[in-house]
């Protein structure tokens, strides 16, 4: 199942993508769509366990705005 995590800045979106890729996810950055309006306009898109992904990002000090 595809998930999107909205991140507060492009810098952290890039960091989140790298962290998730390093933990076995295949993550990509996506520009803002009508699904989310908060944050810088970027989300990290990936397939897999969203709960584990959020935990990994939060433990890496990446602020999550919203999960879609």
N, C-alpha and C positions, 0 to 999 in steps of 0.2 A: 504494500500500500504506500502511495506517495504522500509525504508530509512536507510542510513548509514551516520554517521557523523565521519569523520576522526579527531582524536584528537592528539595533539602534544606530549603527553607522556602517559605512562601506568598509572601513578598516576592520571592524569586528565581524562583518559578514565574510570577508576574506579569511580572517583568522578561524572563524567557525567552520568554513569549508575545509580548510587545511586540517583542522583538528578531527573533523568527522572522517575525512578521507584517510587519515592516519590511524583511525580506529575501525577500519573495515567497511565504512559506508562509501557509497559513490554519490558524493554531494556536488551540487552545482549552485551557482548564484543566479537569481532571477530578479529582473526589474519589477517595480511595483505594478500590481494589477488592481482591479476593483475589489479583490478579496481582502486587501489590507490597505489601510491609509495612514497608520501611525509609523513612526520611525523614519529612516532615511529614504525609504523606497526600495529596499532590497530584502530579499529573503533567501535563506539557504534551503534548497529543495533536495530531498533524498528519499530513498525507500528504506524501510526497516523499522526497528523498534524505536518509536518516538520517545518513550519514557527513558530508555537508556541514553539516547542521543542528548536529550535535555540535561540529564545528569552529568554527562561528559562535558557539555558546554558550560554548565553552571560551575562545575569543579575547576574549569579553566578560566573562570572569571569573565565569561561572555554573557552579557545581559540579554535576556530574551524578552522581546516585547509581546509577542503573540505566537501561538502555534495554530496552524491551519491544517 
